[in-house]
Amino acid sequence: MIYKGLTLFKDGYGLALRTAQYNYRLYQRALSVHYGNAALLTPSVKSYVEECVQLCQPDKIHICDGSAKESQMLQTHMLQQGTIIPLPKYENCWLARTNPADVARVESKTFICTANKEETVPVTNEGTPGALGNWISKKDMQKAIQERFPSSMAGRTMYVIPFSMGPIGSPLSKIGIEVTDSPYVVESMKIMTRAGTKVLEQLQTGDGQFVKCLHSVGKPKNGVIEQPSWPCDPERTIILHTPDNNEIVSYGSGYGGNSLLGKKCFALRIGSTIAKREGWLAEHMLILGITNPKGEKIYIAAAFPSACGKTNLAMLTPTLPGYKVECVGDDIAWMKFDSNGDLRAINPENGFFGVAPGTSMATNPNAMKTIFRNSLFTNVAHTSDEGVYWEGMEEENIKSVNVTDWLGKPWNKSNGKPAAHPNSRFCTPAAQCPIIDPAWEDPAGVPISAILFGGRRPAGVPLVYEARSWAHGVFIGAAMRSEATAAAEHKGKVIMHDPFAMRPFFGYNFGNYLSHWLSMEKRGRVPKIFHVNWFRKGADGKFLWPGFGENSRVLDWIFRRVKGEECYQASAIGNLPSQNALITQGLQEAIKLDELFNLPKDFWEQEVIEIEKYFKTQVGDFLPTQVAQELAGLKDRVSKM
C-alpha cells in the first residue's frame, strides 16, 4: 500500500513538499515508539512529530524522558558508535571529537525566513553586504528543506526532546520540542535545558504552545560519511528560522551552536522575536549577583561577544575584600518588567556551554570546580590518565602523561599545534557551580540594576564608563566593536562591529531592535548602562589591567553608581570614575590609570567615523532618530576634546 502526494508541514512550516511516495509499512514502523510514552504527547506535539517522521523517515522513535536510565542507554550507544570516549578520571564525564569541518557556528549558513527581507535585515542600498543577519525567502527555504531532509534519518533513531527554556512553569519560560537524530544532541540538551517528561506534563496543563525545532546531522549527497562516529554534511549545512511560526530547522551539523537548538537559535533568534511581540528582551548576556561588604546585593546583566570573558565574569572570584559574586547565568538573559515596573531576568538555560581554552584555576577557579562532574567535553585534548587538557590549563595536568590532541593524534608542546581546538567546549550542569546564586531558578527572575556592554578593545577605550542616559546606553550597545573570536568562522584579531554582542543572533531587523530597546524606558524602571574593556594594552603591548578577580574593583564602582554615589566625572564619551574613585589599594602591580583612562582625540575621531559609516551602510533609514542624535552628540563632544 502506498501513500501518494503527501503535503507535509501544512500547519507547521507552511511548506508544500513535492509529491513523494512512502512505503506504508516503513511509515508504520517509523511511527512505533521504542522508548518513552507517546500518550504524554499533546495532539499538537504528536502532529508535529508525525510530520517530522513523514519527512525524515527514521527507523525508530525515542521520546526522551530526561532520566538517568535514559542517559546510560544513550551513553552506551555512543560508546559503541565511537562518538564519545569515557573519562574515568572524573565523575560521569565524556569526550567527543567532531568532524574537523564541524567545529563552530556557521553564521554564513544561518538564515531568517520572513515574507519581506526588511523584516529580517535593514536594506540600505549602500552597496555594502549586510552584516546583521541573512534573509531567505519562503520559496528558497522550501527548496533547501526539499534538497536535504527527505529520508535524512533513514537507518537512525529520531529523538523527541521536550525542553523548557527557563524553570518549568515560570511565566518567563518558554517550551520547545526538538526532533533530532543525534544522541549527542540529546545528552547535551539534557544538560543545557530542563528536558523530559515534566515538560510534557507542563504542556498539558499550560497553554500548549511550543517552539518547533527540527534537526538532522544529515547525510552527504554522495552517501559517504567520512567520520562514522560523527556523521554530518558540512557542505550542505544550513540553519533556518521562521519567526512568524516560531520554528527552527537545522541540517548538516552536530556542533552545539548549530544543533542544540534551545541555545542561540531559540534563546536569541526566535526568542528576540517573541520578546518584541510580547514587550520584553531576549539577550546574549550573563547575569550575576554581587553583594558588597554592607550586605547589600544587586544583579547585573552583561553582553560580551563569545570568548571575551563572559563566563569568567559570571563566575568571578572577587579580590576586593568583603565582596561576593554569585552566578545566575553565563550566556543568555531573558528580561521582562514585573507588575511593579522592575526589570527582572531569568537565565533560560540549565547549563554552561563554555569555551575550554583559557579556562584554568588561575583564570576561573569556579568553572574548574564545576566542570569535572556530569559533563560532556568536545574537541579538547585527551590525556593518558583518562583526563582532558587544553591550552591555558595548568601544565601540571600533563606532567608524566601522554597527550592526544583533538584530532586523535599524539601531541606535545614542541609540535607547534594546539592540543585542543580554539573553540573546544565543556557542557556542564549550572547547578554544580559552587557560586550558583540561590535565586538562579526563581520563577519570578532577579531584578536587574545595571547592564554592561564590552568587548576586546586593545586601544582607545577606557576600562569603564557610564552611559549618560538610557538612549545613550542603547547607542553604546549599538556601537560595540570587538576582536573576532574562534566561536564562528571569522579569523581572530580583526576588530568587528558586534552590536549588543548580538550580531549573529538578531531574529529581526536591527533598526527595529534598537527601537524596541528604546521603548523599554516607557515600560518600567530601566537600569543604568555601562561599557567595560578589560583588554586595553599599553605602549609595550601588555594589558594595562590585570583582569579576572580584579574586575571586582570595576564592579564596586558600578555598584556605587547604582546606589547613587557621586563618584564620577563627565567626559566626551560618558561618565568616568572620578579621581581615586576606583579602589586600587592591594593590587599586586602598579596600574597606569592615566593610560588606562586616556581618551585619545584621534582615536575617538576615527571611532566616530567608523560608527557613522557602519550605521549608514548597515542600518540606513532604519536607524532610530534617538540613536542618530546620540551619535551626533558624541561627534560634537569629541570635536571639543
C-alpha positions as CSV (number, residue, x, y, z in Angstrom):
1,M,0.0,0.0,0.0
2,I,1.4,3.4,-1.0
3,Y,0.8,6.9,0.3
4,K,1.0,9.4,-2.6
5,G,1.1,13.2,-2.7
6,L,1.5,13.8,1.0
7,T,1.6,17.6,1.8
8,L,3.9,18.0,4.7
9,F,4.0,20.7,7.3
10,K,0.7,22.1,6.1
11,D,0.1,23.6,9.5
12,G,3.7,23.6,10.6
13,Y,6.3,25.1,8.2
14,G,3.7,26.1,5.7
15,L,5.7,24.3,3.0
16,A,4.2,22.1,0.4
17,L,6.8,19.4,-0.2
18,R,7.0,18.0,-3.7
19,T,5.0,14.8,-4.4
20,A,6.5,11.9,-2.6
21,Q,5.8,8.2,-2.2
22,Y,6.2,6.4,1.1
23,N,6.1,2.7,1.8
24,Y,3.2,2.2,4.2
25,R,5.0,-0.5,6.2
26,L,8.1,1.7,6.7
27,Y,5.9,4.6,7.7
28,Q,4.1,2.4,10.3
29,R,7.4,1.1,11.6
30,A,8.8,4.6,12.0
31,L,5.8,5.6,13.9
32,S,6.3,2.9,16.5
33,V,7.8,4.4,19.7
34,H,10.6,2.1,21.0
35,Y,11.3,4.3,24.1
36,G,9.1,6.7,26.0
37,N,5.4,7.2,26.4
38,A,3.6,8.5,23.3
39,A,0.4,9.0,25.4
40,L,2.1,12.1,27.0
41,L,2.3,13.9,23.7
42,T,-0.4,16.6,23.3
43,P,-2.2,16.5,20.0
44,S,-0.2,19.4,18.6
45,V,3.1,17.8,19.6
46,K,2.0,14.4,18.2
47,S,1.0,16.0,14.9
48,Y,4.4,17.8,14.7
49,V,6.3,14.5,15.4
50,E,4.3,12.7,12.7
51,E,5.1,15.4,10.2
52,C,8.8,15.1,11.0
53,V,8.6,11.3,10.7
54,Q,7.0,11.5,7.3
55,L,9.7,13.9,6.1
56,C,12.8,12.3,7.7
57,Q,11.8,8.6,7.7
58,P,13.6,7.3,10.8
59,D,13.6,3.7,11.8
60,K,12.6,4.3,15.4
61,I,11.2,7.0,17.6
62,H,12.5,7.7,21.1
63,I,10.6,10.1,23.3
64,C,13.0,11.5,25.8
65,D,12.1,11.3,29.5
66,G,15.2,13.0,30.9
67,S,16.1,10.2,33.2
68,A,19.5,8.9,34.3
69,K,18.5,5.5,32.9
70,E,18.0,7.0,29.5
71,S,21.4,8.7,29.7
72,Q,23.1,5.4,30.5
73,M,21.5,3.8,27.5
74,L,22.5,6.7,25.1
75,Q,26.0,6.8,26.5
76,T,26.4,3.1,25.8
77,H,25.1,3.6,22.3
78,M,27.5,6.5,21.7
79,L,30.4,4.4,23.1
80,Q,29.6,1.7,20.6
81,Q,29.5,4.2,17.8
82,G,32.8,5.8,18.8
83,T,31.1,9.2,19.3
84,I,32.3,9.6,22.9
85,I,35.3,8.5,25.0
86,P,34.9,7.8,28.7
87,L,36.9,10.0,31.1
88,P,37.1,7.8,34.3
89,K,39.5,10.3,35.9
90,Y,36.3,12.3,36.6
91,E,32.8,11.6,37.6
92,N,30.4,10.7,34.7
93,C,32.4,12.8,32.1
94,W,32.9,12.1,28.4
95,L,34.8,13.4,25.5
96,A,33.5,13.8,21.9
97,R,35.6,14.6,18.8
98,T,33.8,16.2,15.9
99,N,34.5,16.1,12.2
100,P,37.2,18.8,11.7
101,A,34.8,20.5,9.3
102,D,32.2,20.8,12.0
103,V,33.7,22.9,14.8
104,A,31.9,26.2,15.1
105,R,28.7,28.1,14.4
106,V,28.1,28.6,10.7
107,E,26.9,32.2,10.6
108,S,27.2,32.4,6.8
109,K,24.7,29.4,6.5
110,T,22.2,30.7,9.1
111,F,19.0,32.4,7.8
112,I,15.8,34.0,8.9
113,C,12.8,33.5,6.8
114,T,10.2,36.3,6.6
115,A,7.7,37.4,3.9
116,N,9.7,40.6,3.3
117,K,13.5,40.9,3.5
118,E,13.2,44.2,5.5
119,E,11.5,42.3,8.4
120,T,14.8,40.4,8.9
121,V,17.6,42.8,7.9
122,P,17.9,46.5,7.1
123,V,18.1,47.2,3.4
124,T,20.3,50.2,2.9
125,N,21.1,50.4,-0.8
126,E,24.6,51.4,0.1
127,G,26.3,48.6,-1.9
128,T,27.8,47.1,1.2
129,P,27.0,43.4,2.0
130,G,24.7,43.2,5.1
131,A,26.4,42.0,8.3
132,L,23.4,41.9,10.5
133,G,21.9,38.6,9.6
134,N,20.9,36.6,6.5
135,W,17.4,36.6,4.9
136,I,15.9,33.7,2.9
137,S,12.6,33.7,1.0
138,K,10.0,31.1,1.8
139,K,10.5,29.6,-1.7
140,D,14.2,29.2,-1.2
141,M,13.7,27.8,2.3
142,Q,11.3,25.3,0.9
143,K,13.8,24.3,-1.7
144,A,16.6,24.0,0.9
145,I,14.5,21.6,3.0
146,Q,13.4,19.6,0.0
147,E,17.1,19.1,-1.0
148,R,18.2,17.9,2.4
149,F,15.6,16.4,4.8
150,P,13.7,13.7,2.9
151,S,14.9,10.4,4.4
152,S,17.7,12.1,6.2
153,M,17.1,10.0,9.3
154,A,16.7,6.6,7.4
155,G,18.5,3.9,9.4
156,R,18.6,6.1,12.5
157,T,16.5,6.8,15.6
158,M,14.5,10.0,15.8
159,Y,14.8,11.5,19.3
160,V,12.0,13.8,20.5
161,I,13.3,16.2,23.2
162,P,10.7,18.2,25.2
163,F,12.5,21.0,26.8
164,S,11.9,24.2,28.8
165,M,13.9,27.4,28.4
166,G,13.8,28.6,32.0
167,P,12.4,27.0,35.1
168,I,9.4,24.8,34.2
169,G,6.2,26.7,34.8
170,S,7.8,30.1,35.2
171,P,5.9,33.0,33.5
172,L,9.2,34.0,31.9
173,S,9.9,30.5,30.5
174,K,9.1,29.0,27.0
175,I,8.8,25.4,25.9
176,G,10.4,23.8,22.8
177,I,10.2,20.3,21.1
178,E,13.5,19.4,19.4
179,V,13.4,16.5,17.0
180,T,16.9,15.2,16.2
181,D,18.8,12.1,15.0
182,S,21.8,12.8,17.3
183,P,22.2,11.1,20.7
184,Y,25.0,13.6,21.4
185,V,22.4,16.4,21.0
186,V,20.0,14.6,23.4
187,E,22.6,14.4,26.1
188,S,23.8,17.9,25.6
189,M,20.2,19.3,25.6
190,K,19.5,17.4,28.9
191,I,22.4,19.4,30.4
192,M,21.6,22.8,28.7
193,T,17.8,22.8,29.3
194,R,15.2,21.3,31.6
195,A,14.3,18.3,29.4
196,G,12.0,15.4,29.8
197,T,8.6,14.2,31.0
198,K,7.9,17.1,33.3
199,V,8.0,19.4,30.3
200,L,5.3,17.3,28.5
201,E,3.2,17.5,31.7
202,Q,3.6,21.3,31.7
203,L,2.4,21.4,28.1
204,Q,-0.7,19.5,29.0
205,T,-1.6,21.9,31.9
206,G,-0.3,25.2,30.3
207,D,-1.3,26.9,27.1
208,G,0.2,24.1,24.9
209,Q,2.4,26.5,22.9
210,F,5.9,25.3,21.9
211,V,8.7,26.2,19.5
212,K,9.2,23.6,16.8
213,C,12.9,22.6,16.4
214,L,13.8,20.1,13.7
215,H,17.5,19.0,13.5
216,S,19.3,16.3,11.5
217,V,23.0,15.7,11.2
218,G,22.2,14.7,7.6
219,K,23.9,12.6,5.0
220,P,26.2,13.8,2.3
221,K,24.9,13.8,-1.3
222,N,27.4,11.1,-2.3
223,G,26.3,9.0,0.7
224,V,29.8,8.8,2.1
225,I,30.1,9.7,5.8
226,E,33.8,10.5,6.3
227,Q,33.7,10.0,10.1
228,P,31.0,7.5,11.0
229,S,31.4,8.4,14.7
230,W,30.4,12.0,13.9
231,P,28.0,12.0,10.9
232,C,27.5,15.4,9.3
233,D,27.1,17.1,6.0
234,P,29.2,20.3,6.3
235,E,29.0,21.1,2.6
236,R,25.2,21.5,2.8
237,T,24.8,22.6,6.4
238,I,22.0,25.2,6.9
239,I,20.1,26.7,9.8
240,L,16.7,28.2,9.2
241,H,14.4,30.2,11.4
242,T,10.8,31.2,10.7
243,P,9.8,33.7,13.4
244,D,6.2,34.0,12.3
245,N,5.6,30.4,13.2
246,N,8.2,30.0,16.0
247,E,10.1,27.3,14.1
248,I,13.7,26.3,13.6
249,V,15.2,23.9,11.1
250,S,18.8,22.8,11.2
251,Y,20.6,20.4,8.9
252,G,24.1,19.0,8.5
253,S,26.0,20.0,11.7
254,G,26.3,18.3,15.1
255,Y,28.3,21.1,16.7
256,G,26.5,22.6,19.7
257,G,25.8,26.1,18.4
258,N,24.2,24.7,15.3
259,S,22.5,21.6,16.8
260,L,21.5,22.5,20.4
261,L,18.5,24.4,19.1
262,G,17.5,25.7,22.5
263,K,20.7,27.8,22.6
264,K,21.3,30.6,20.1
265,C,18.5,29.6,17.7
266,F,15.7,29.6,20.3
267,A,17.0,31.7,23.1
268,L,18.1,34.6,20.9
269,R,16.9,34.5,17.3
270,I,13.4,33.2,17.9
271,G,13.4,34.4,21.5
272,S,14.1,38.0,20.4
273,T,11.1,38.0,18.0
274,I,8.8,36.6,20.7
275,A,10.2,39.2,23.1
276,K,9.5,42.0,20.7
277,R,5.9,40.8,20.2
278,E,5.4,40.4,24.0
279,G,7.3,43.5,25.2
280,W,10.5,42.1,26.8
281,L,14.1,41.4,26.0
282,A,16.0,38.2,24.9
283,E,19.7,39.0,25.1
284,H,23.2,37.5,24.8
285,M,24.0,38.4,28.4
286,L,25.4,36.8,31.6
287,I,23.6,37.5,34.9
288,L,25.4,37.8,38.2
289,G,24.6,38.8,41.7
290,I,27.1,41.0,43.6
291,T,27.0,41.6,47.4
292,N,29.0,44.4,48.9
293,P,30.6,44.5,52.4
294,K,27.4,46.1,53.8
295,G,25.4,43.0,52.8
296,E,23.6,44.9,50.0
297,K,23.0,43.0,46.8
298,I,22.3,43.9,43.2
299,Y,22.1,42.0,40.0
300,I,24.0,42.9,36.8
301,A,23.5,41.7,33.2
302,A,26.4,41.9,30.7
303,A,26.8,41.5,27.0
304,F,30.2,40.5,25.6
305,P,30.9,38.7,22.3
306,S,31.9,35.0,22.6
307,A,35.3,34.2,24.2
308,C,35.5,37.8,25.7
309,G,35.3,36.8,29.3
310,K,31.6,36.3,29.9
311,T,32.0,33.0,31.8
312,N,35.0,34.4,33.8
313,L,32.9,37.4,34.9
314,A,29.8,35.3,35.6
315,M,31.9,33.1,38.0
316,L,34.2,35.9,39.3
317,T,36.2,35.3,42.5
318,P,36.5,38.9,43.8
319,T,39.8,40.0,45.1
320,L,38.3,43.1,46.7
321,P,37.7,42.3,50.4
322,G,34.1,41.9,51.5
323,Y,32.6,41.3,48.1
324,K,30.8,38.2,47.0
325,V,29.7,37.3,43.4
326,E,27.2,34.7,42.6
327,C,26.3,33.3,39.2
328,V,22.8,33.3,37.7
329,G,23.9,32.5,34.1
330,D,26.9,32.9,31.8
331,D,25.3,33.5,28.3
332,I,21.6,34.3,28.0
333,A,19.3,36.6,29.8
334,W,15.5,36.9,29.3
335,M,14.4,40.2,30.9
336,K,10.8,41.4,31.5
337,F,9.3,44.2,33.6
338,D,7.1,42.9,36.5
339,S,3.9,44.4,37.8
340,N,5.9,46.8,39.9
341,G,7.9,48.1,37.0
342,D,11.1,46.4,37.9
343,L,13.2,44.7,35.1
344,R,13.6,41.0,36.1
345,A,15.7,38.4,34.4
346,I,16.0,34.6,34.2
347,N,18.7,32.5,32.7
348,P,16.7,30.3,30.3
349,E,19.5,27.8,30.2
350,N,20.2,24.9,32.6
351,G,23.9,24.5,31.9
352,F,27.2,26.1,30.7
353,F,28.4,25.6,27.2
354,G,31.8,27.3,27.8
355,V,35.0,27.7,25.7
356,A,37.6,25.5,27.3
357,P,40.9,27.0,26.2
358,G,42.0,29.7,28.6
359,T,39.9,28.3,31.5
360,S,42.1,27.4,34.5
361,M,42.4,27.6,38.2
362,A,44.1,30.9,37.7
363,T,41.6,32.5,35.4
364,N,38.3,30.9,36.6
365,P,38.6,28.6,39.6
366,N,34.8,28.3,40.0
367,A,34.4,27.0,36.4
368,M,37.2,24.4,37.1
369,K,35.3,23.4,40.2
370,T,32.1,23.0,38.2
371,I,33.1,21.1,35.0
372,F,34.6,17.8,36.1
373,R,31.3,16.0,37.0
374,N,28.5,15.0,34.7
375,S,30.0,16.9,31.8
376,L,30.5,16.4,28.1
377,F,33.7,17.9,26.6
378,T,34.1,18.5,22.9
379,N,37.3,18.8,20.9
380,V,39.6,19.1,23.9
381,A,42.8,17.0,24.2
382,H,42.8,13.6,25.9
383,T,45.4,12.5,28.4
384,S,46.7,9.0,29.0
385,D,45.5,9.1,32.6
386,E,41.9,9.4,31.1
387,G,41.6,13.2,31.7
388,V,41.4,16.2,29.5
389,Y,43.7,19.1,28.6
390,W,43.6,22.4,26.7
391,E,45.7,25.5,26.2
392,G,45.8,27.7,29.3
393,M,45.2,24.9,31.7
394,E,47.9,24.4,34.4
395,E,50.7,22.4,32.9
396,E,50.9,20.0,35.9
397,N,47.9,18.4,34.3
398,I,50.2,16.9,31.6
399,K,53.3,16.0,33.6
400,S,54.2,12.4,33.2
401,V,51.2,11.7,30.8
402,N,50.9,11.3,27.1
403,V,48.5,13.7,25.3
404,T,46.3,13.0,22.3
405,D,45.1,16.1,20.5
406,W,41.5,16.9,19.4
407,L,42.2,15.2,16.1
408,G,43.2,12.0,17.8
409,K,46.9,12.4,17.1
410,P,49.8,12.3,19.6
411,W,50.7,15.8,20.8
412,N,53.5,17.6,22.6
413,K,54.2,21.2,23.1
414,S,57.1,21.2,20.6
415,N,54.9,20.3,17.5
416,G,53.6,23.9,17.4
417,K,49.9,23.0,17.0
418,P,47.2,23.4,19.7
419,A,46.2,20.3,21.6
420,A,42.6,21.5,21.9
421,H,40.6,23.3,19.2
422,P,40.4,27.0,20.0
423,N,36.6,26.7,20.1
424,S,36.6,23.4,22.1
425,R,33.9,23.3,24.8
426,F,32.6,22.0,28.1
427,C,28.9,21.3,28.6
428,T,28.2,21.1,32.3
429,P,25.2,21.5,34.6
430,A,24.9,25.0,36.1
431,A,23.6,23.7,39.4
432,Q,27.1,22.3,40.1
433,C,28.7,25.7,40.1
434,P,29.9,26.4,43.7
435,I,28.8,30.0,43.5
436,I,25.4,29.5,41.8
437,D,23.0,32.1,43.0
438,P,20.3,31.0,45.4
439,A,17.7,32.7,43.2
440,W,19.0,31.4,39.9
441,E,15.9,29.3,39.4
442,D,13.4,31.8,40.9
443,P,10.4,31.7,38.6
444,A,10.0,35.5,39.1
445,G,13.6,36.2,38.0
446,V,16.1,38.5,39.6
447,P,15.9,42.4,39.5
448,I,18.5,43.9,37.1
449,S,20.1,47.1,38.4
450,A,22.9,47.6,35.7
451,I,23.6,46.4,32.2
452,L,27.2,46.2,30.9
453,F,28.4,46.2,27.3
454,G,32.0,45.3,26.4
455,G,34.5,43.6,24.1
456,R,38.2,43.2,23.3
457,R,39.5,46.7,22.5
458,P,43.3,46.9,22.7
459,A,43.4,50.7,22.2
460,G,41.5,53.9,23.0
461,V,38.6,52.5,25.0
462,P,38.8,53.0,28.8
463,L,38.4,50.4,31.5
464,V,34.9,51.5,32.3
465,Y,32.5,54.4,31.6
466,E,28.8,55.0,32.3
467,A,26.1,56.0,29.8
468,R,24.7,59.5,30.2
469,S,21.1,58.2,29.7
470,W,19.1,55.2,28.6
471,A,19.2,56.4,24.9
472,H,22.9,56.9,25.2
473,G,23.3,53.4,26.6
474,V,21.3,52.0,23.7
475,F,23.7,53.8,21.4
476,I,26.7,52.4,23.2
477,G,25.3,48.9,22.7
478,A,24.7,49.6,19.1
479,A,28.2,50.9,18.6
480,M,30.0,47.9,20.2
481,R,33.2,46.7,18.5
482,S,35.5,43.8,19.4
483,E,38.2,41.5,18.1
484,A,36.7,38.5,16.4
485,T,36.8,35.1,18.2
486,A,37.1,31.4,17.3
487,A,33.4,30.8,18.1
488,A,32.5,31.3,14.4
489,E,34.2,31.2,11.1
490,H,36.0,34.6,11.5
491,K,39.7,34.9,12.0
492,G,40.9,36.5,15.2
493,K,42.5,39.9,15.8
494,V,40.1,41.7,13.4
495,I,38.1,44.5,15.0
496,M,34.5,43.8,14.1
497,H,31.3,45.6,14.8
498,D,29.2,43.4,17.2
499,P,26.2,45.5,18.4
500,F,24.8,44.2,21.7
501,A,27.0,41.1,21.2
502,M,24.0,40.0,19.1
503,R,25.4,40.5,15.6
504,P,25.0,36.8,14.7
505,F,21.8,36.3,16.7
506,F,19.2,39.0,15.7
507,G,15.9,37.5,14.9
508,Y,14.6,40.6,13.1
509,N,15.6,43.9,11.6
510,F,18.4,45.6,13.8
511,G,16.9,49.0,13.4
512,N,13.6,47.8,14.8
513,Y,15.5,46.0,17.5
514,L,17.0,49.4,18.6
515,S,13.6,51.0,18.6
516,H,12.4,48.1,20.8
517,W,15.2,48.7,23.2
518,L,14.5,52.5,23.3
519,S,10.8,51.7,24.1
520,M,11.7,49.9,27.3
521,E,12.2,53.2,29.0
522,K,8.4,53.7,28.8
523,R,7.6,50.3,30.1
524,G,9.3,50.5,33.5
525,R,12.4,51.5,35.5
526,V,15.4,50.9,33.3
527,P,18.8,50.0,34.7
528,K,22.0,52.1,34.4
529,I,24.1,51.1,31.4
530,F,28.0,50.9,31.4
531,H,30.7,49.9,29.0
532,V,33.8,47.9,30.2
533,N,37.0,46.9,28.5
534,W,39.4,44.6,30.3
535,F,41.7,44.3,27.3
536,R,43.3,47.7,26.7
537,K,47.0,47.5,26.1
538,G,49.8,49.9,26.8
539,A,52.6,51.1,24.5
540,D,54.6,48.0,25.4
541,G,51.8,45.7,24.1
542,K,50.9,44.4,27.5
543,F,47.5,44.6,29.2
544,L,47.1,47.6,31.3
545,W,44.6,46.0,33.7
546,P,45.1,42.6,35.4
547,G,41.5,41.5,34.9
548,F,39.9,38.3,36.3
549,G,39.3,38.7,40.0
550,E,40.5,42.3,40.0
551,N,37.4,43.2,37.8
552,S,35.6,43.2,41.1
553,R,37.1,46.7,41.6
554,V,35.2,47.8,38.5
555,L,32.0,46.1,39.7
556,D,32.5,48.0,43.0
557,W,32.4,51.4,41.2
558,I,29.4,50.3,39.2
559,F,27.7,49.2,42.4
560,R,28.3,52.6,44.0
561,R,26.9,54.4,40.9
562,V,23.8,52.2,41.0
563,K,23.4,53.3,44.6
564,G,23.7,56.9,43.6
565,E,27.1,57.7,44.9
566,E,28.6,60.8,43.2
567,C,31.9,59.1,42.3
568,Y,32.2,60.1,38.6
569,Q,33.4,62.8,36.3
570,A,31.8,63.6,32.9
571,S,33.8,63.1,29.7
572,A,33.1,63.2,26.0
573,I,32.1,59.5,25.8
574,G,30.3,59.2,29.2
575,N,30.9,59.2,32.9
576,L,34.3,58.0,34.1
577,P,35.4,57.2,37.6
578,S,36.4,60.3,39.4
579,Q,39.9,60.8,41.0
580,N,40.5,57.9,43.4
581,A,37.0,56.5,42.9
582,L,38.4,53.2,41.6
583,I,39.8,51.3,44.5
584,T,43.4,50.2,43.6
585,Q,44.8,49.5,47.1
586,G,46.0,46.0,47.4
587,L,46.8,45.5,43.7
588,Q,49.8,43.3,43.1
589,E,51.2,45.7,40.5
590,A,51.1,49.4,39.8
591,I,48.3,50.4,37.4
592,K,48.9,53.2,34.9
593,L,45.5,54.7,35.5
594,D,46.2,57.7,33.3
595,E,46.9,55.5,30.3
596,L,44.0,53.2,31.2
597,F,41.5,56.0,31.1
598,N,43.1,58.2,28.5
599,L,40.8,59.2,25.6
600,P,43.0,60.0,22.6
601,K,41.2,62.5,20.4
602,D,42.4,61.0,17.1
603,F,41.2,57.5,18.2
604,W,37.7,58.8,19.1
605,E,37.5,60.9,15.9
606,Q,38.2,57.7,14.0
607,E,35.8,55.7,16.2
608,V,33.0,58.2,15.3
609,I,33.8,57.8,11.6
610,E,33.7,54.0,11.9
611,I,30.4,54.0,13.8
612,E,28.8,56.6,11.4
613,K,29.9,54.5,8.4
614,Y,28.5,51.3,10.0
615,F,25.2,52.8,10.8
616,K,24.9,54.3,7.3
617,T,25.8,51.1,5.4
618,Q,24.2,48.5,7.7
619,V,21.2,50.2,9.2
620,G,20.4,53.2,6.9
621,D,16.9,54.6,7.2
622,F,16.0,52.1,9.9
623,L,18.3,53.8,12.4
624,P,16.1,55.4,15.1
625,T,16.3,59.1,15.4
626,Q,17.4,58.9,19.0
627,V,20.4,56.8,18.2
628,A,21.4,59.1,15.4
629,Q,21.1,62.0,17.8
630,E,23.4,60.2,20.3
631,L,26.0,59.7,17.5
632,A,25.8,63.4,16.6
633,G,26.2,64.3,20.3
634,L,29.3,62.1,20.6
635,K,30.8,63.6,17.4
636,D,30.3,67.1,18.7
637,R,31.8,66.3,22.2
638,V,34.8,64.6,20.6
639,S,35.5,67.5,18.4
640,K,35.8,69.7,21.5
641,M,38.2,67.3,23.4
